[in-house]
């Protein structure tokens, strides 16, 4: 008991210190030193209006994607599920690309309609994947989730390619931004919107995490424990789509954060969602801040799209997870 209590204290300390450390590192990284930013008028403008919103948005995007990853993995009982891998990010990106093309064509659309369109695209993609991939409750049927996600991602890629072909030059640049991922559009408005959604998730989900734990045992077992499985699944669908849609609208398609951070959190804390979720959210934010720092350093003074960095880091881990799951099922 003492060991478990100490471990929880260490994890809590980690959740408190890691964001502070990575945010400070993000502020300090760049072409200009932090001292110059703090003690000159131009530097302070860069610090407060460009660098700080970017670092905070990186953390919030990573946190939202990690939250979505934990929820979707818990719902489908599959550690390989990820908002990007199962097509939610692709669906949201298609809807955002349609918005860009229509706006470039002269249709007067309010700016707040873009995240709503991305949310709708994410919901449609997620429902389509679940319809294709979850026709049964066996482990074999669960494996079809990844195949369904691949199919939806291929379709989303084709639609984005078609929209890119039809788009004007300005619209094409914006669509490319969403396809590769970038934090260059960071501002305090996006930081405020994502903070509000994250706060809403913090208020809404803690009381439902035990139900998500029960769902890991299977739908029949969860119902026998008094869990309203259908209601819980719809709650997961809505929150996953909301988190991913907002992240995609702000920064484009960024993959594997929702896969990497929950996996690391489970290795450190076990499978209980009350412990996994907060640590995964913190790790997701810190990982994306670190990826943003790498994207600004690798090809400096230019900037590498952050989606490329996260894919290069996440793809090997995904392959390792697939090999691990294959060995576990064979055993």
C-alpha positions in Angstrom: 0.0 0.0 0.0 2.8 2.4 0.9 4.5 1.6 -2.5 1.3 2.3 -4.4 0.8 5.6 -2.5 4.4 6.7 -3.2 3.9 5.8 -6.9 0.7 7.9 -7.0 2.5 10.8 -5.4 5.4 10.5 -7.9 3.0 10.5 -10.8 1.1 13.5 -9.5 4.4 15.4 -9.1 5.3 14.3 -12.7 1.9 15.7 -13.9 2.6 19.0 -12.2 6.2 19.5 -13.1 6.4 18.2 -16.7 4.1 20.8 -18.3 6.0 23.6 -16.6 9.4 22.2 -17.7 8.4 21.7 -21.3 6.6 25.0 -21.6 9.7 26.8 -20.3 11.8 24.8 -22.8 9.5 25.7 -25.6 9.7 29.4 -24.7 13.5 29.3 -24.6 13.9 27.5 -27.9 14.0 29.6 -31.1 16.2 31.9 -33.1 16.2 34.6 -30.4 17.3 34.0 -26.8 14.9 34.2 -23.9 16.9 37.1 -22.3 16.5 39.2 -25.5 12.8 38.4 -25.5 12.3 39.4 -21.9 14.3 42.7 -21.9 13.5 44.4 -25.2 10.2 45.8 -26.4 10.2 43.9 -29.7 11.3 40.8 -27.9 8.3 41.0 -25.5 5.9 41.4 -28.4 7.4 38.2 -29.9 7.3 36.4 -26.6 3.7 37.3 -25.6 2.0 37.4 -29.0 3.9 34.7 -31.0 6.0 32.3 -28.9 3.9 31.9 -25.8 0.6 31.3 -27.7 2.4 28.8 -29.9 3.8 26.8 -27.0 0.5 26.8 -25.1 -1.4 25.8 -28.2 1.1 22.9 -28.8 0.5 21.7 -25.3 -3.3 22.0 -25.6 -3.5 20.3 -29.0 -1.4 17.4 -27.7 -3.5 17.2 -24.6 -6.8 17.1 -26.6 -5.4 14.4 -29.0 -4.2 12.3 -26.0 -7.6 12.7 -24.3 -9.3 11.5 -27.5 -6.8 8.6 -27.8 -7.6 7.4 -24.3 -11.3 7.6 -24.8 -11.4 5.8 -28.2 -9.0 3.1 -27.0 -11.2 2.5 -23.9 -14.4 2.3 -25.9 -13.2 -0.2 -28.5 -10.8 -2.0 -26.1 -8.0 -1.8 -28.5 -4.6 -0.1 -27.6 -3.8 0.4 -31.3 -6.8 2.8 -31.8 -5.8 6.4 -32.4 -7.9 9.3 -33.7 -5.5 9.7 -36.7 -5.3 5.9 -37.5 -9.1 5.4 -37.4 -9.9 8.3 -39.6 -11.3 10.9 -37.3 -8.5 13.4 -38.1 -8.9 12.7 -41.8 -12.6 13.3 -41.7 -12.2 16.5 -39.8 -9.5 17.6 -42.3 -11.8 16.9 -45.2 -14.5 19.0 -43.8 -12.1 21.8 -43.0 -10.7 21.6 -46.6 -14.3 21.9 -47.9 -14.7 25.0 -45.8 -11.5 26.5 -47.2 -12.5 25.8 -50.8 -16.0 27.3 -50.4 -14.6 30.4 -48.6 -12.0 30.8 -51.4 -14.8 30.5 -54.0 -16.4 33.6 -52.5 -19.0 32.1 -50.2 -19.3 34.3 -47.1 -18.7 31.9 -44.2 -18.1 33.0 -40.6 -14.7 31.9 -39.1 -16.4 29.9 -36.3 -18.1 27.7 -38.9 -14.7 26.0 -39.6 -14.4 24.1 -36.3 -18.1 23.1 -36.6 -17.5 21.7 -40.0 -14.5 19.8 -38.8 -16.5 18.5 -35.9 -19.2 17.2 -38.2 -16.5 15.6 -40.5 -14.9 13.9 -37.5 -18.2 12.5 -36.2 -19.1 11.1 -39.7 -15.7 9.5 -40.1 -15.8 8.0 -36.6 -19.3 6.6 -37.0 -18.3 5.1 -40.4 -15.3 3.4 -38.9 -17.3 2.0 -36.0 -19.9 0.8 -38.4 -17.3 -1.0 -40.6 -15.0 -2.2 -37.8 -17.2 -3.2 -34.9 -19.6 -5.8 -36.2 -18.8 -8.1 -33.3 -17.2 -8.3 -29.9 -14.5 -10.8 -30.5 -10.8 -9.9 -30.6 -10.8 -10.9 -34.3 -13.7 -8.5 -35.0 -11.8 -5.7 -33.1 -8.9 -6.1 -35.6 -11.1 -4.8 -38.3 -11.2 -1.4 -36.6 -7.7 -0.6 -37.9 -8.6 -1.8 -41.4 -11.7 0.3 -41.4 -9.6 3.3 -40.2 -7.2 2.8 -43.1 -10.1 2.7 -45.6 -11.5 5.9 -44.2 -8.1 7.6 -44.2 -7.5 6.5 -47.9 -10.9 8.0 -48.8 -10.2 11.2 -46.8 -6.8 11.5 -48.6 -8.4 11.1 -52.0 -11.0 13.7 -51.2 -8.4 16.2 -49.9 -6.4 15.5 -53.1 -9.5 16.3 -55.2 -10.2 19.5 -53.3 -6.5 20.5 -53.7 -6.8 20.0 -57.4 -9.9 22.2 -57.5 -8.6 24.8 -55.1 -7.1 28.2 -55.8 -3.5 28.9 -54.9 -4.4 30.5 -51.6 -6.8 27.7 -50.7 -4.2 25.1 -51.8 -1.7 26.5 -49.3 -4.2 26.3 -46.5 -5.2 22.7 -47.4 -1.5 21.7 -47.4 -1.2 23.3 -44.0 -3.9 21.0 -42.7 -2.5 17.9 -44.4 1.0 18.3 -42.9 0.2 20.0 -39.6 1.6 23.3 -38.4 1.4 25.5 -35.3 2.2 28.7 -37.2 -1.4 29.9 -36.9 -1.3 29.9 -33.1 -3.1 32.8 -31.4 -4.8 33.5 -28.1 -8.2 32.8 -29.6 -7.3 29.2 -30.3 -5.7 28.9 -26.9 -8.9 30.1 -25.2 -11.1 27.8 -27.2 -9.0 24.7 -26.5 -8.7 25.6 -22.9 -12.5 25.8 -22.6 -13.0 22.4 -24.2 -10.2 20.8 -22.0 -11.8 22.4 -18.9 -15.2 21.0 -20.0 -13.7 17.5 -20.4 -12.1 17.8 -16.9 -15.5 18.6 -15.4 -17.5 16.0 -17.5 -15.3 12.8 -17.6 -14.0 12.0 -14.1 -17.3 10.5 -12.9 -17.5 8.4 -16.0 -14.0 6.8 -16.0 -15.1 3.9 -13.8 -17.8 3.1 -16.4 -15.0 3.2 -19.1 -13.0 0.8 -16.9 -16.0 -1.6 -16.8 -16.3 -1.4 -20.6 -12.8 -2.9 -20.8 -14.3 -6.1 -19.5 -16.8 -6.3 -22.4 -20.2 -4.8 -23.2 -22.1 -7.6 -21.6 -20.1 -7.4 -18.4 -20.3 -3.6 -18.3 -24.1 -3.8 -18.6 -24.3 -6.3 -15.8 -22.4 -3.7 -13.6 -25.1 -1.1 -14.4 -23.3 0.8 -17.2 -25.4 2.3 -19.9 -23.1 1.2 -22.7 -24.9 2.9 -25.6 -25.0 6.2 -23.8 -21.3 5.9 -22.8 -20.3 5.1 -26.4 -22.2 8.2 -27.7 -20.5 10.4 -25.1 -17.1 9.0 -26.3 -18.0 9.6 -29.9 -19.0 13.2 -29.3 -16.0 14.1 -27.1 -13.5 12.4 -29.4 -14.9 14.2 -32.4 -14.9 17.6 -30.5 -11.3 17.2 -29.3 -10.0 16.1 -32.7 -12.0 18.7 -34.7 -10.7 21.6 -32.6 -7.1 20.3 -32.8 -7.4 19.8 -36.6 -9.0 23.2 -37.1 -6.2 24.9 -35.2 -3.1 22.9 -36.3 -4.0 20.5 -39.1 -3.6 16.7 -39.0 -1.1 15.6 -36.3 -0.8 11.9 -35.9 0.2 9.4 -33.3 0.1 11.7 -30.2 -3.2 9.9 -29.2 -1.4 6.6 -29.6 1.9 7.3 -27.9 0.9 9.1 -24.8 -1.8 6.6 -23.5 0.6 3.7 -24.1 3.4 5.4 -22.1 0.9 6.3 -19.4 -0.4 2.7 -19.1 3.2 1.4 -18.8 3.7 3.8 -15.8 0.3 3.5 -14.0 -1.6 0.4 -15.2 -4.9 0.2 -17.1 -7.3 2.2 -14.7 -8.5 5.3 -16.6 -8.5 7.4 -13.4 -4.7 7.2 -13.4 -4.1 6.8 -17.2 -6.1 9.8 -18.4 -4.4 12.6 -16.5 -0.9 11.3 -17.1 -1.6 10.6 -20.8 -3.0 14.2 -21.3 0.1 15.7 -19.7 2.4 13.5 -21.7 0.5 14.3 -24.9 0.9 18.0 -24.4 4.6 17.7 -23.5 5.3 15.4 -26.5 3.8 17.9 -28.9 5.7 20.8 -27.4 8.9 18.7 -27.8 7.9 17.8 -31.4 7.4 21.5 -32.1 10.8 22.3 -30.8 12.3 19.7 -33.1 10.4 21.0 -36.1 11.9 24.4 -35.6 15.5 23.0 -35.1 15.9 20.2 -37.6 15.8 22.4 -40.7 16.5 25.8 -39.1 15.9 28.6 -40.0 13.1 27.0 -41.9 10.3 25.0 -40.1 9.5 21.3 -40.7 5.7 20.6 -40.6 5.0 19.2 -37.1 2.9 16.4 -38.5 5.9 14.9 -40.2 7.9 15.0 -36.9 5.1 13.2 -35.0 4.7 10.6 -37.7 8.4 9.9 -37.8 8.4 9.4 -34.0 5.1 7.6 -33.8 5.2 5.1 -36.7 8.0 3.0 -35.2 6.2 2.8 -31.9 3.0 1.8 -33.7 4.8 -1.0 -35.5 6.3 -2.2 -32.2 2.8 -2.2 -30.7 1.4 -4.2 -33.5 4.2 -6.8 -33.1 3.5 -6.9 -29.4 -0.2 -7.4 -29.9 0.4 -10.1 -32.5 2.6 -12.0 -30.1 0.0 -11.6 -27.3 -2.9 -12.9 -29.4 -0.7 -15.8 -30.7 0.1 -16.7 -27.1 
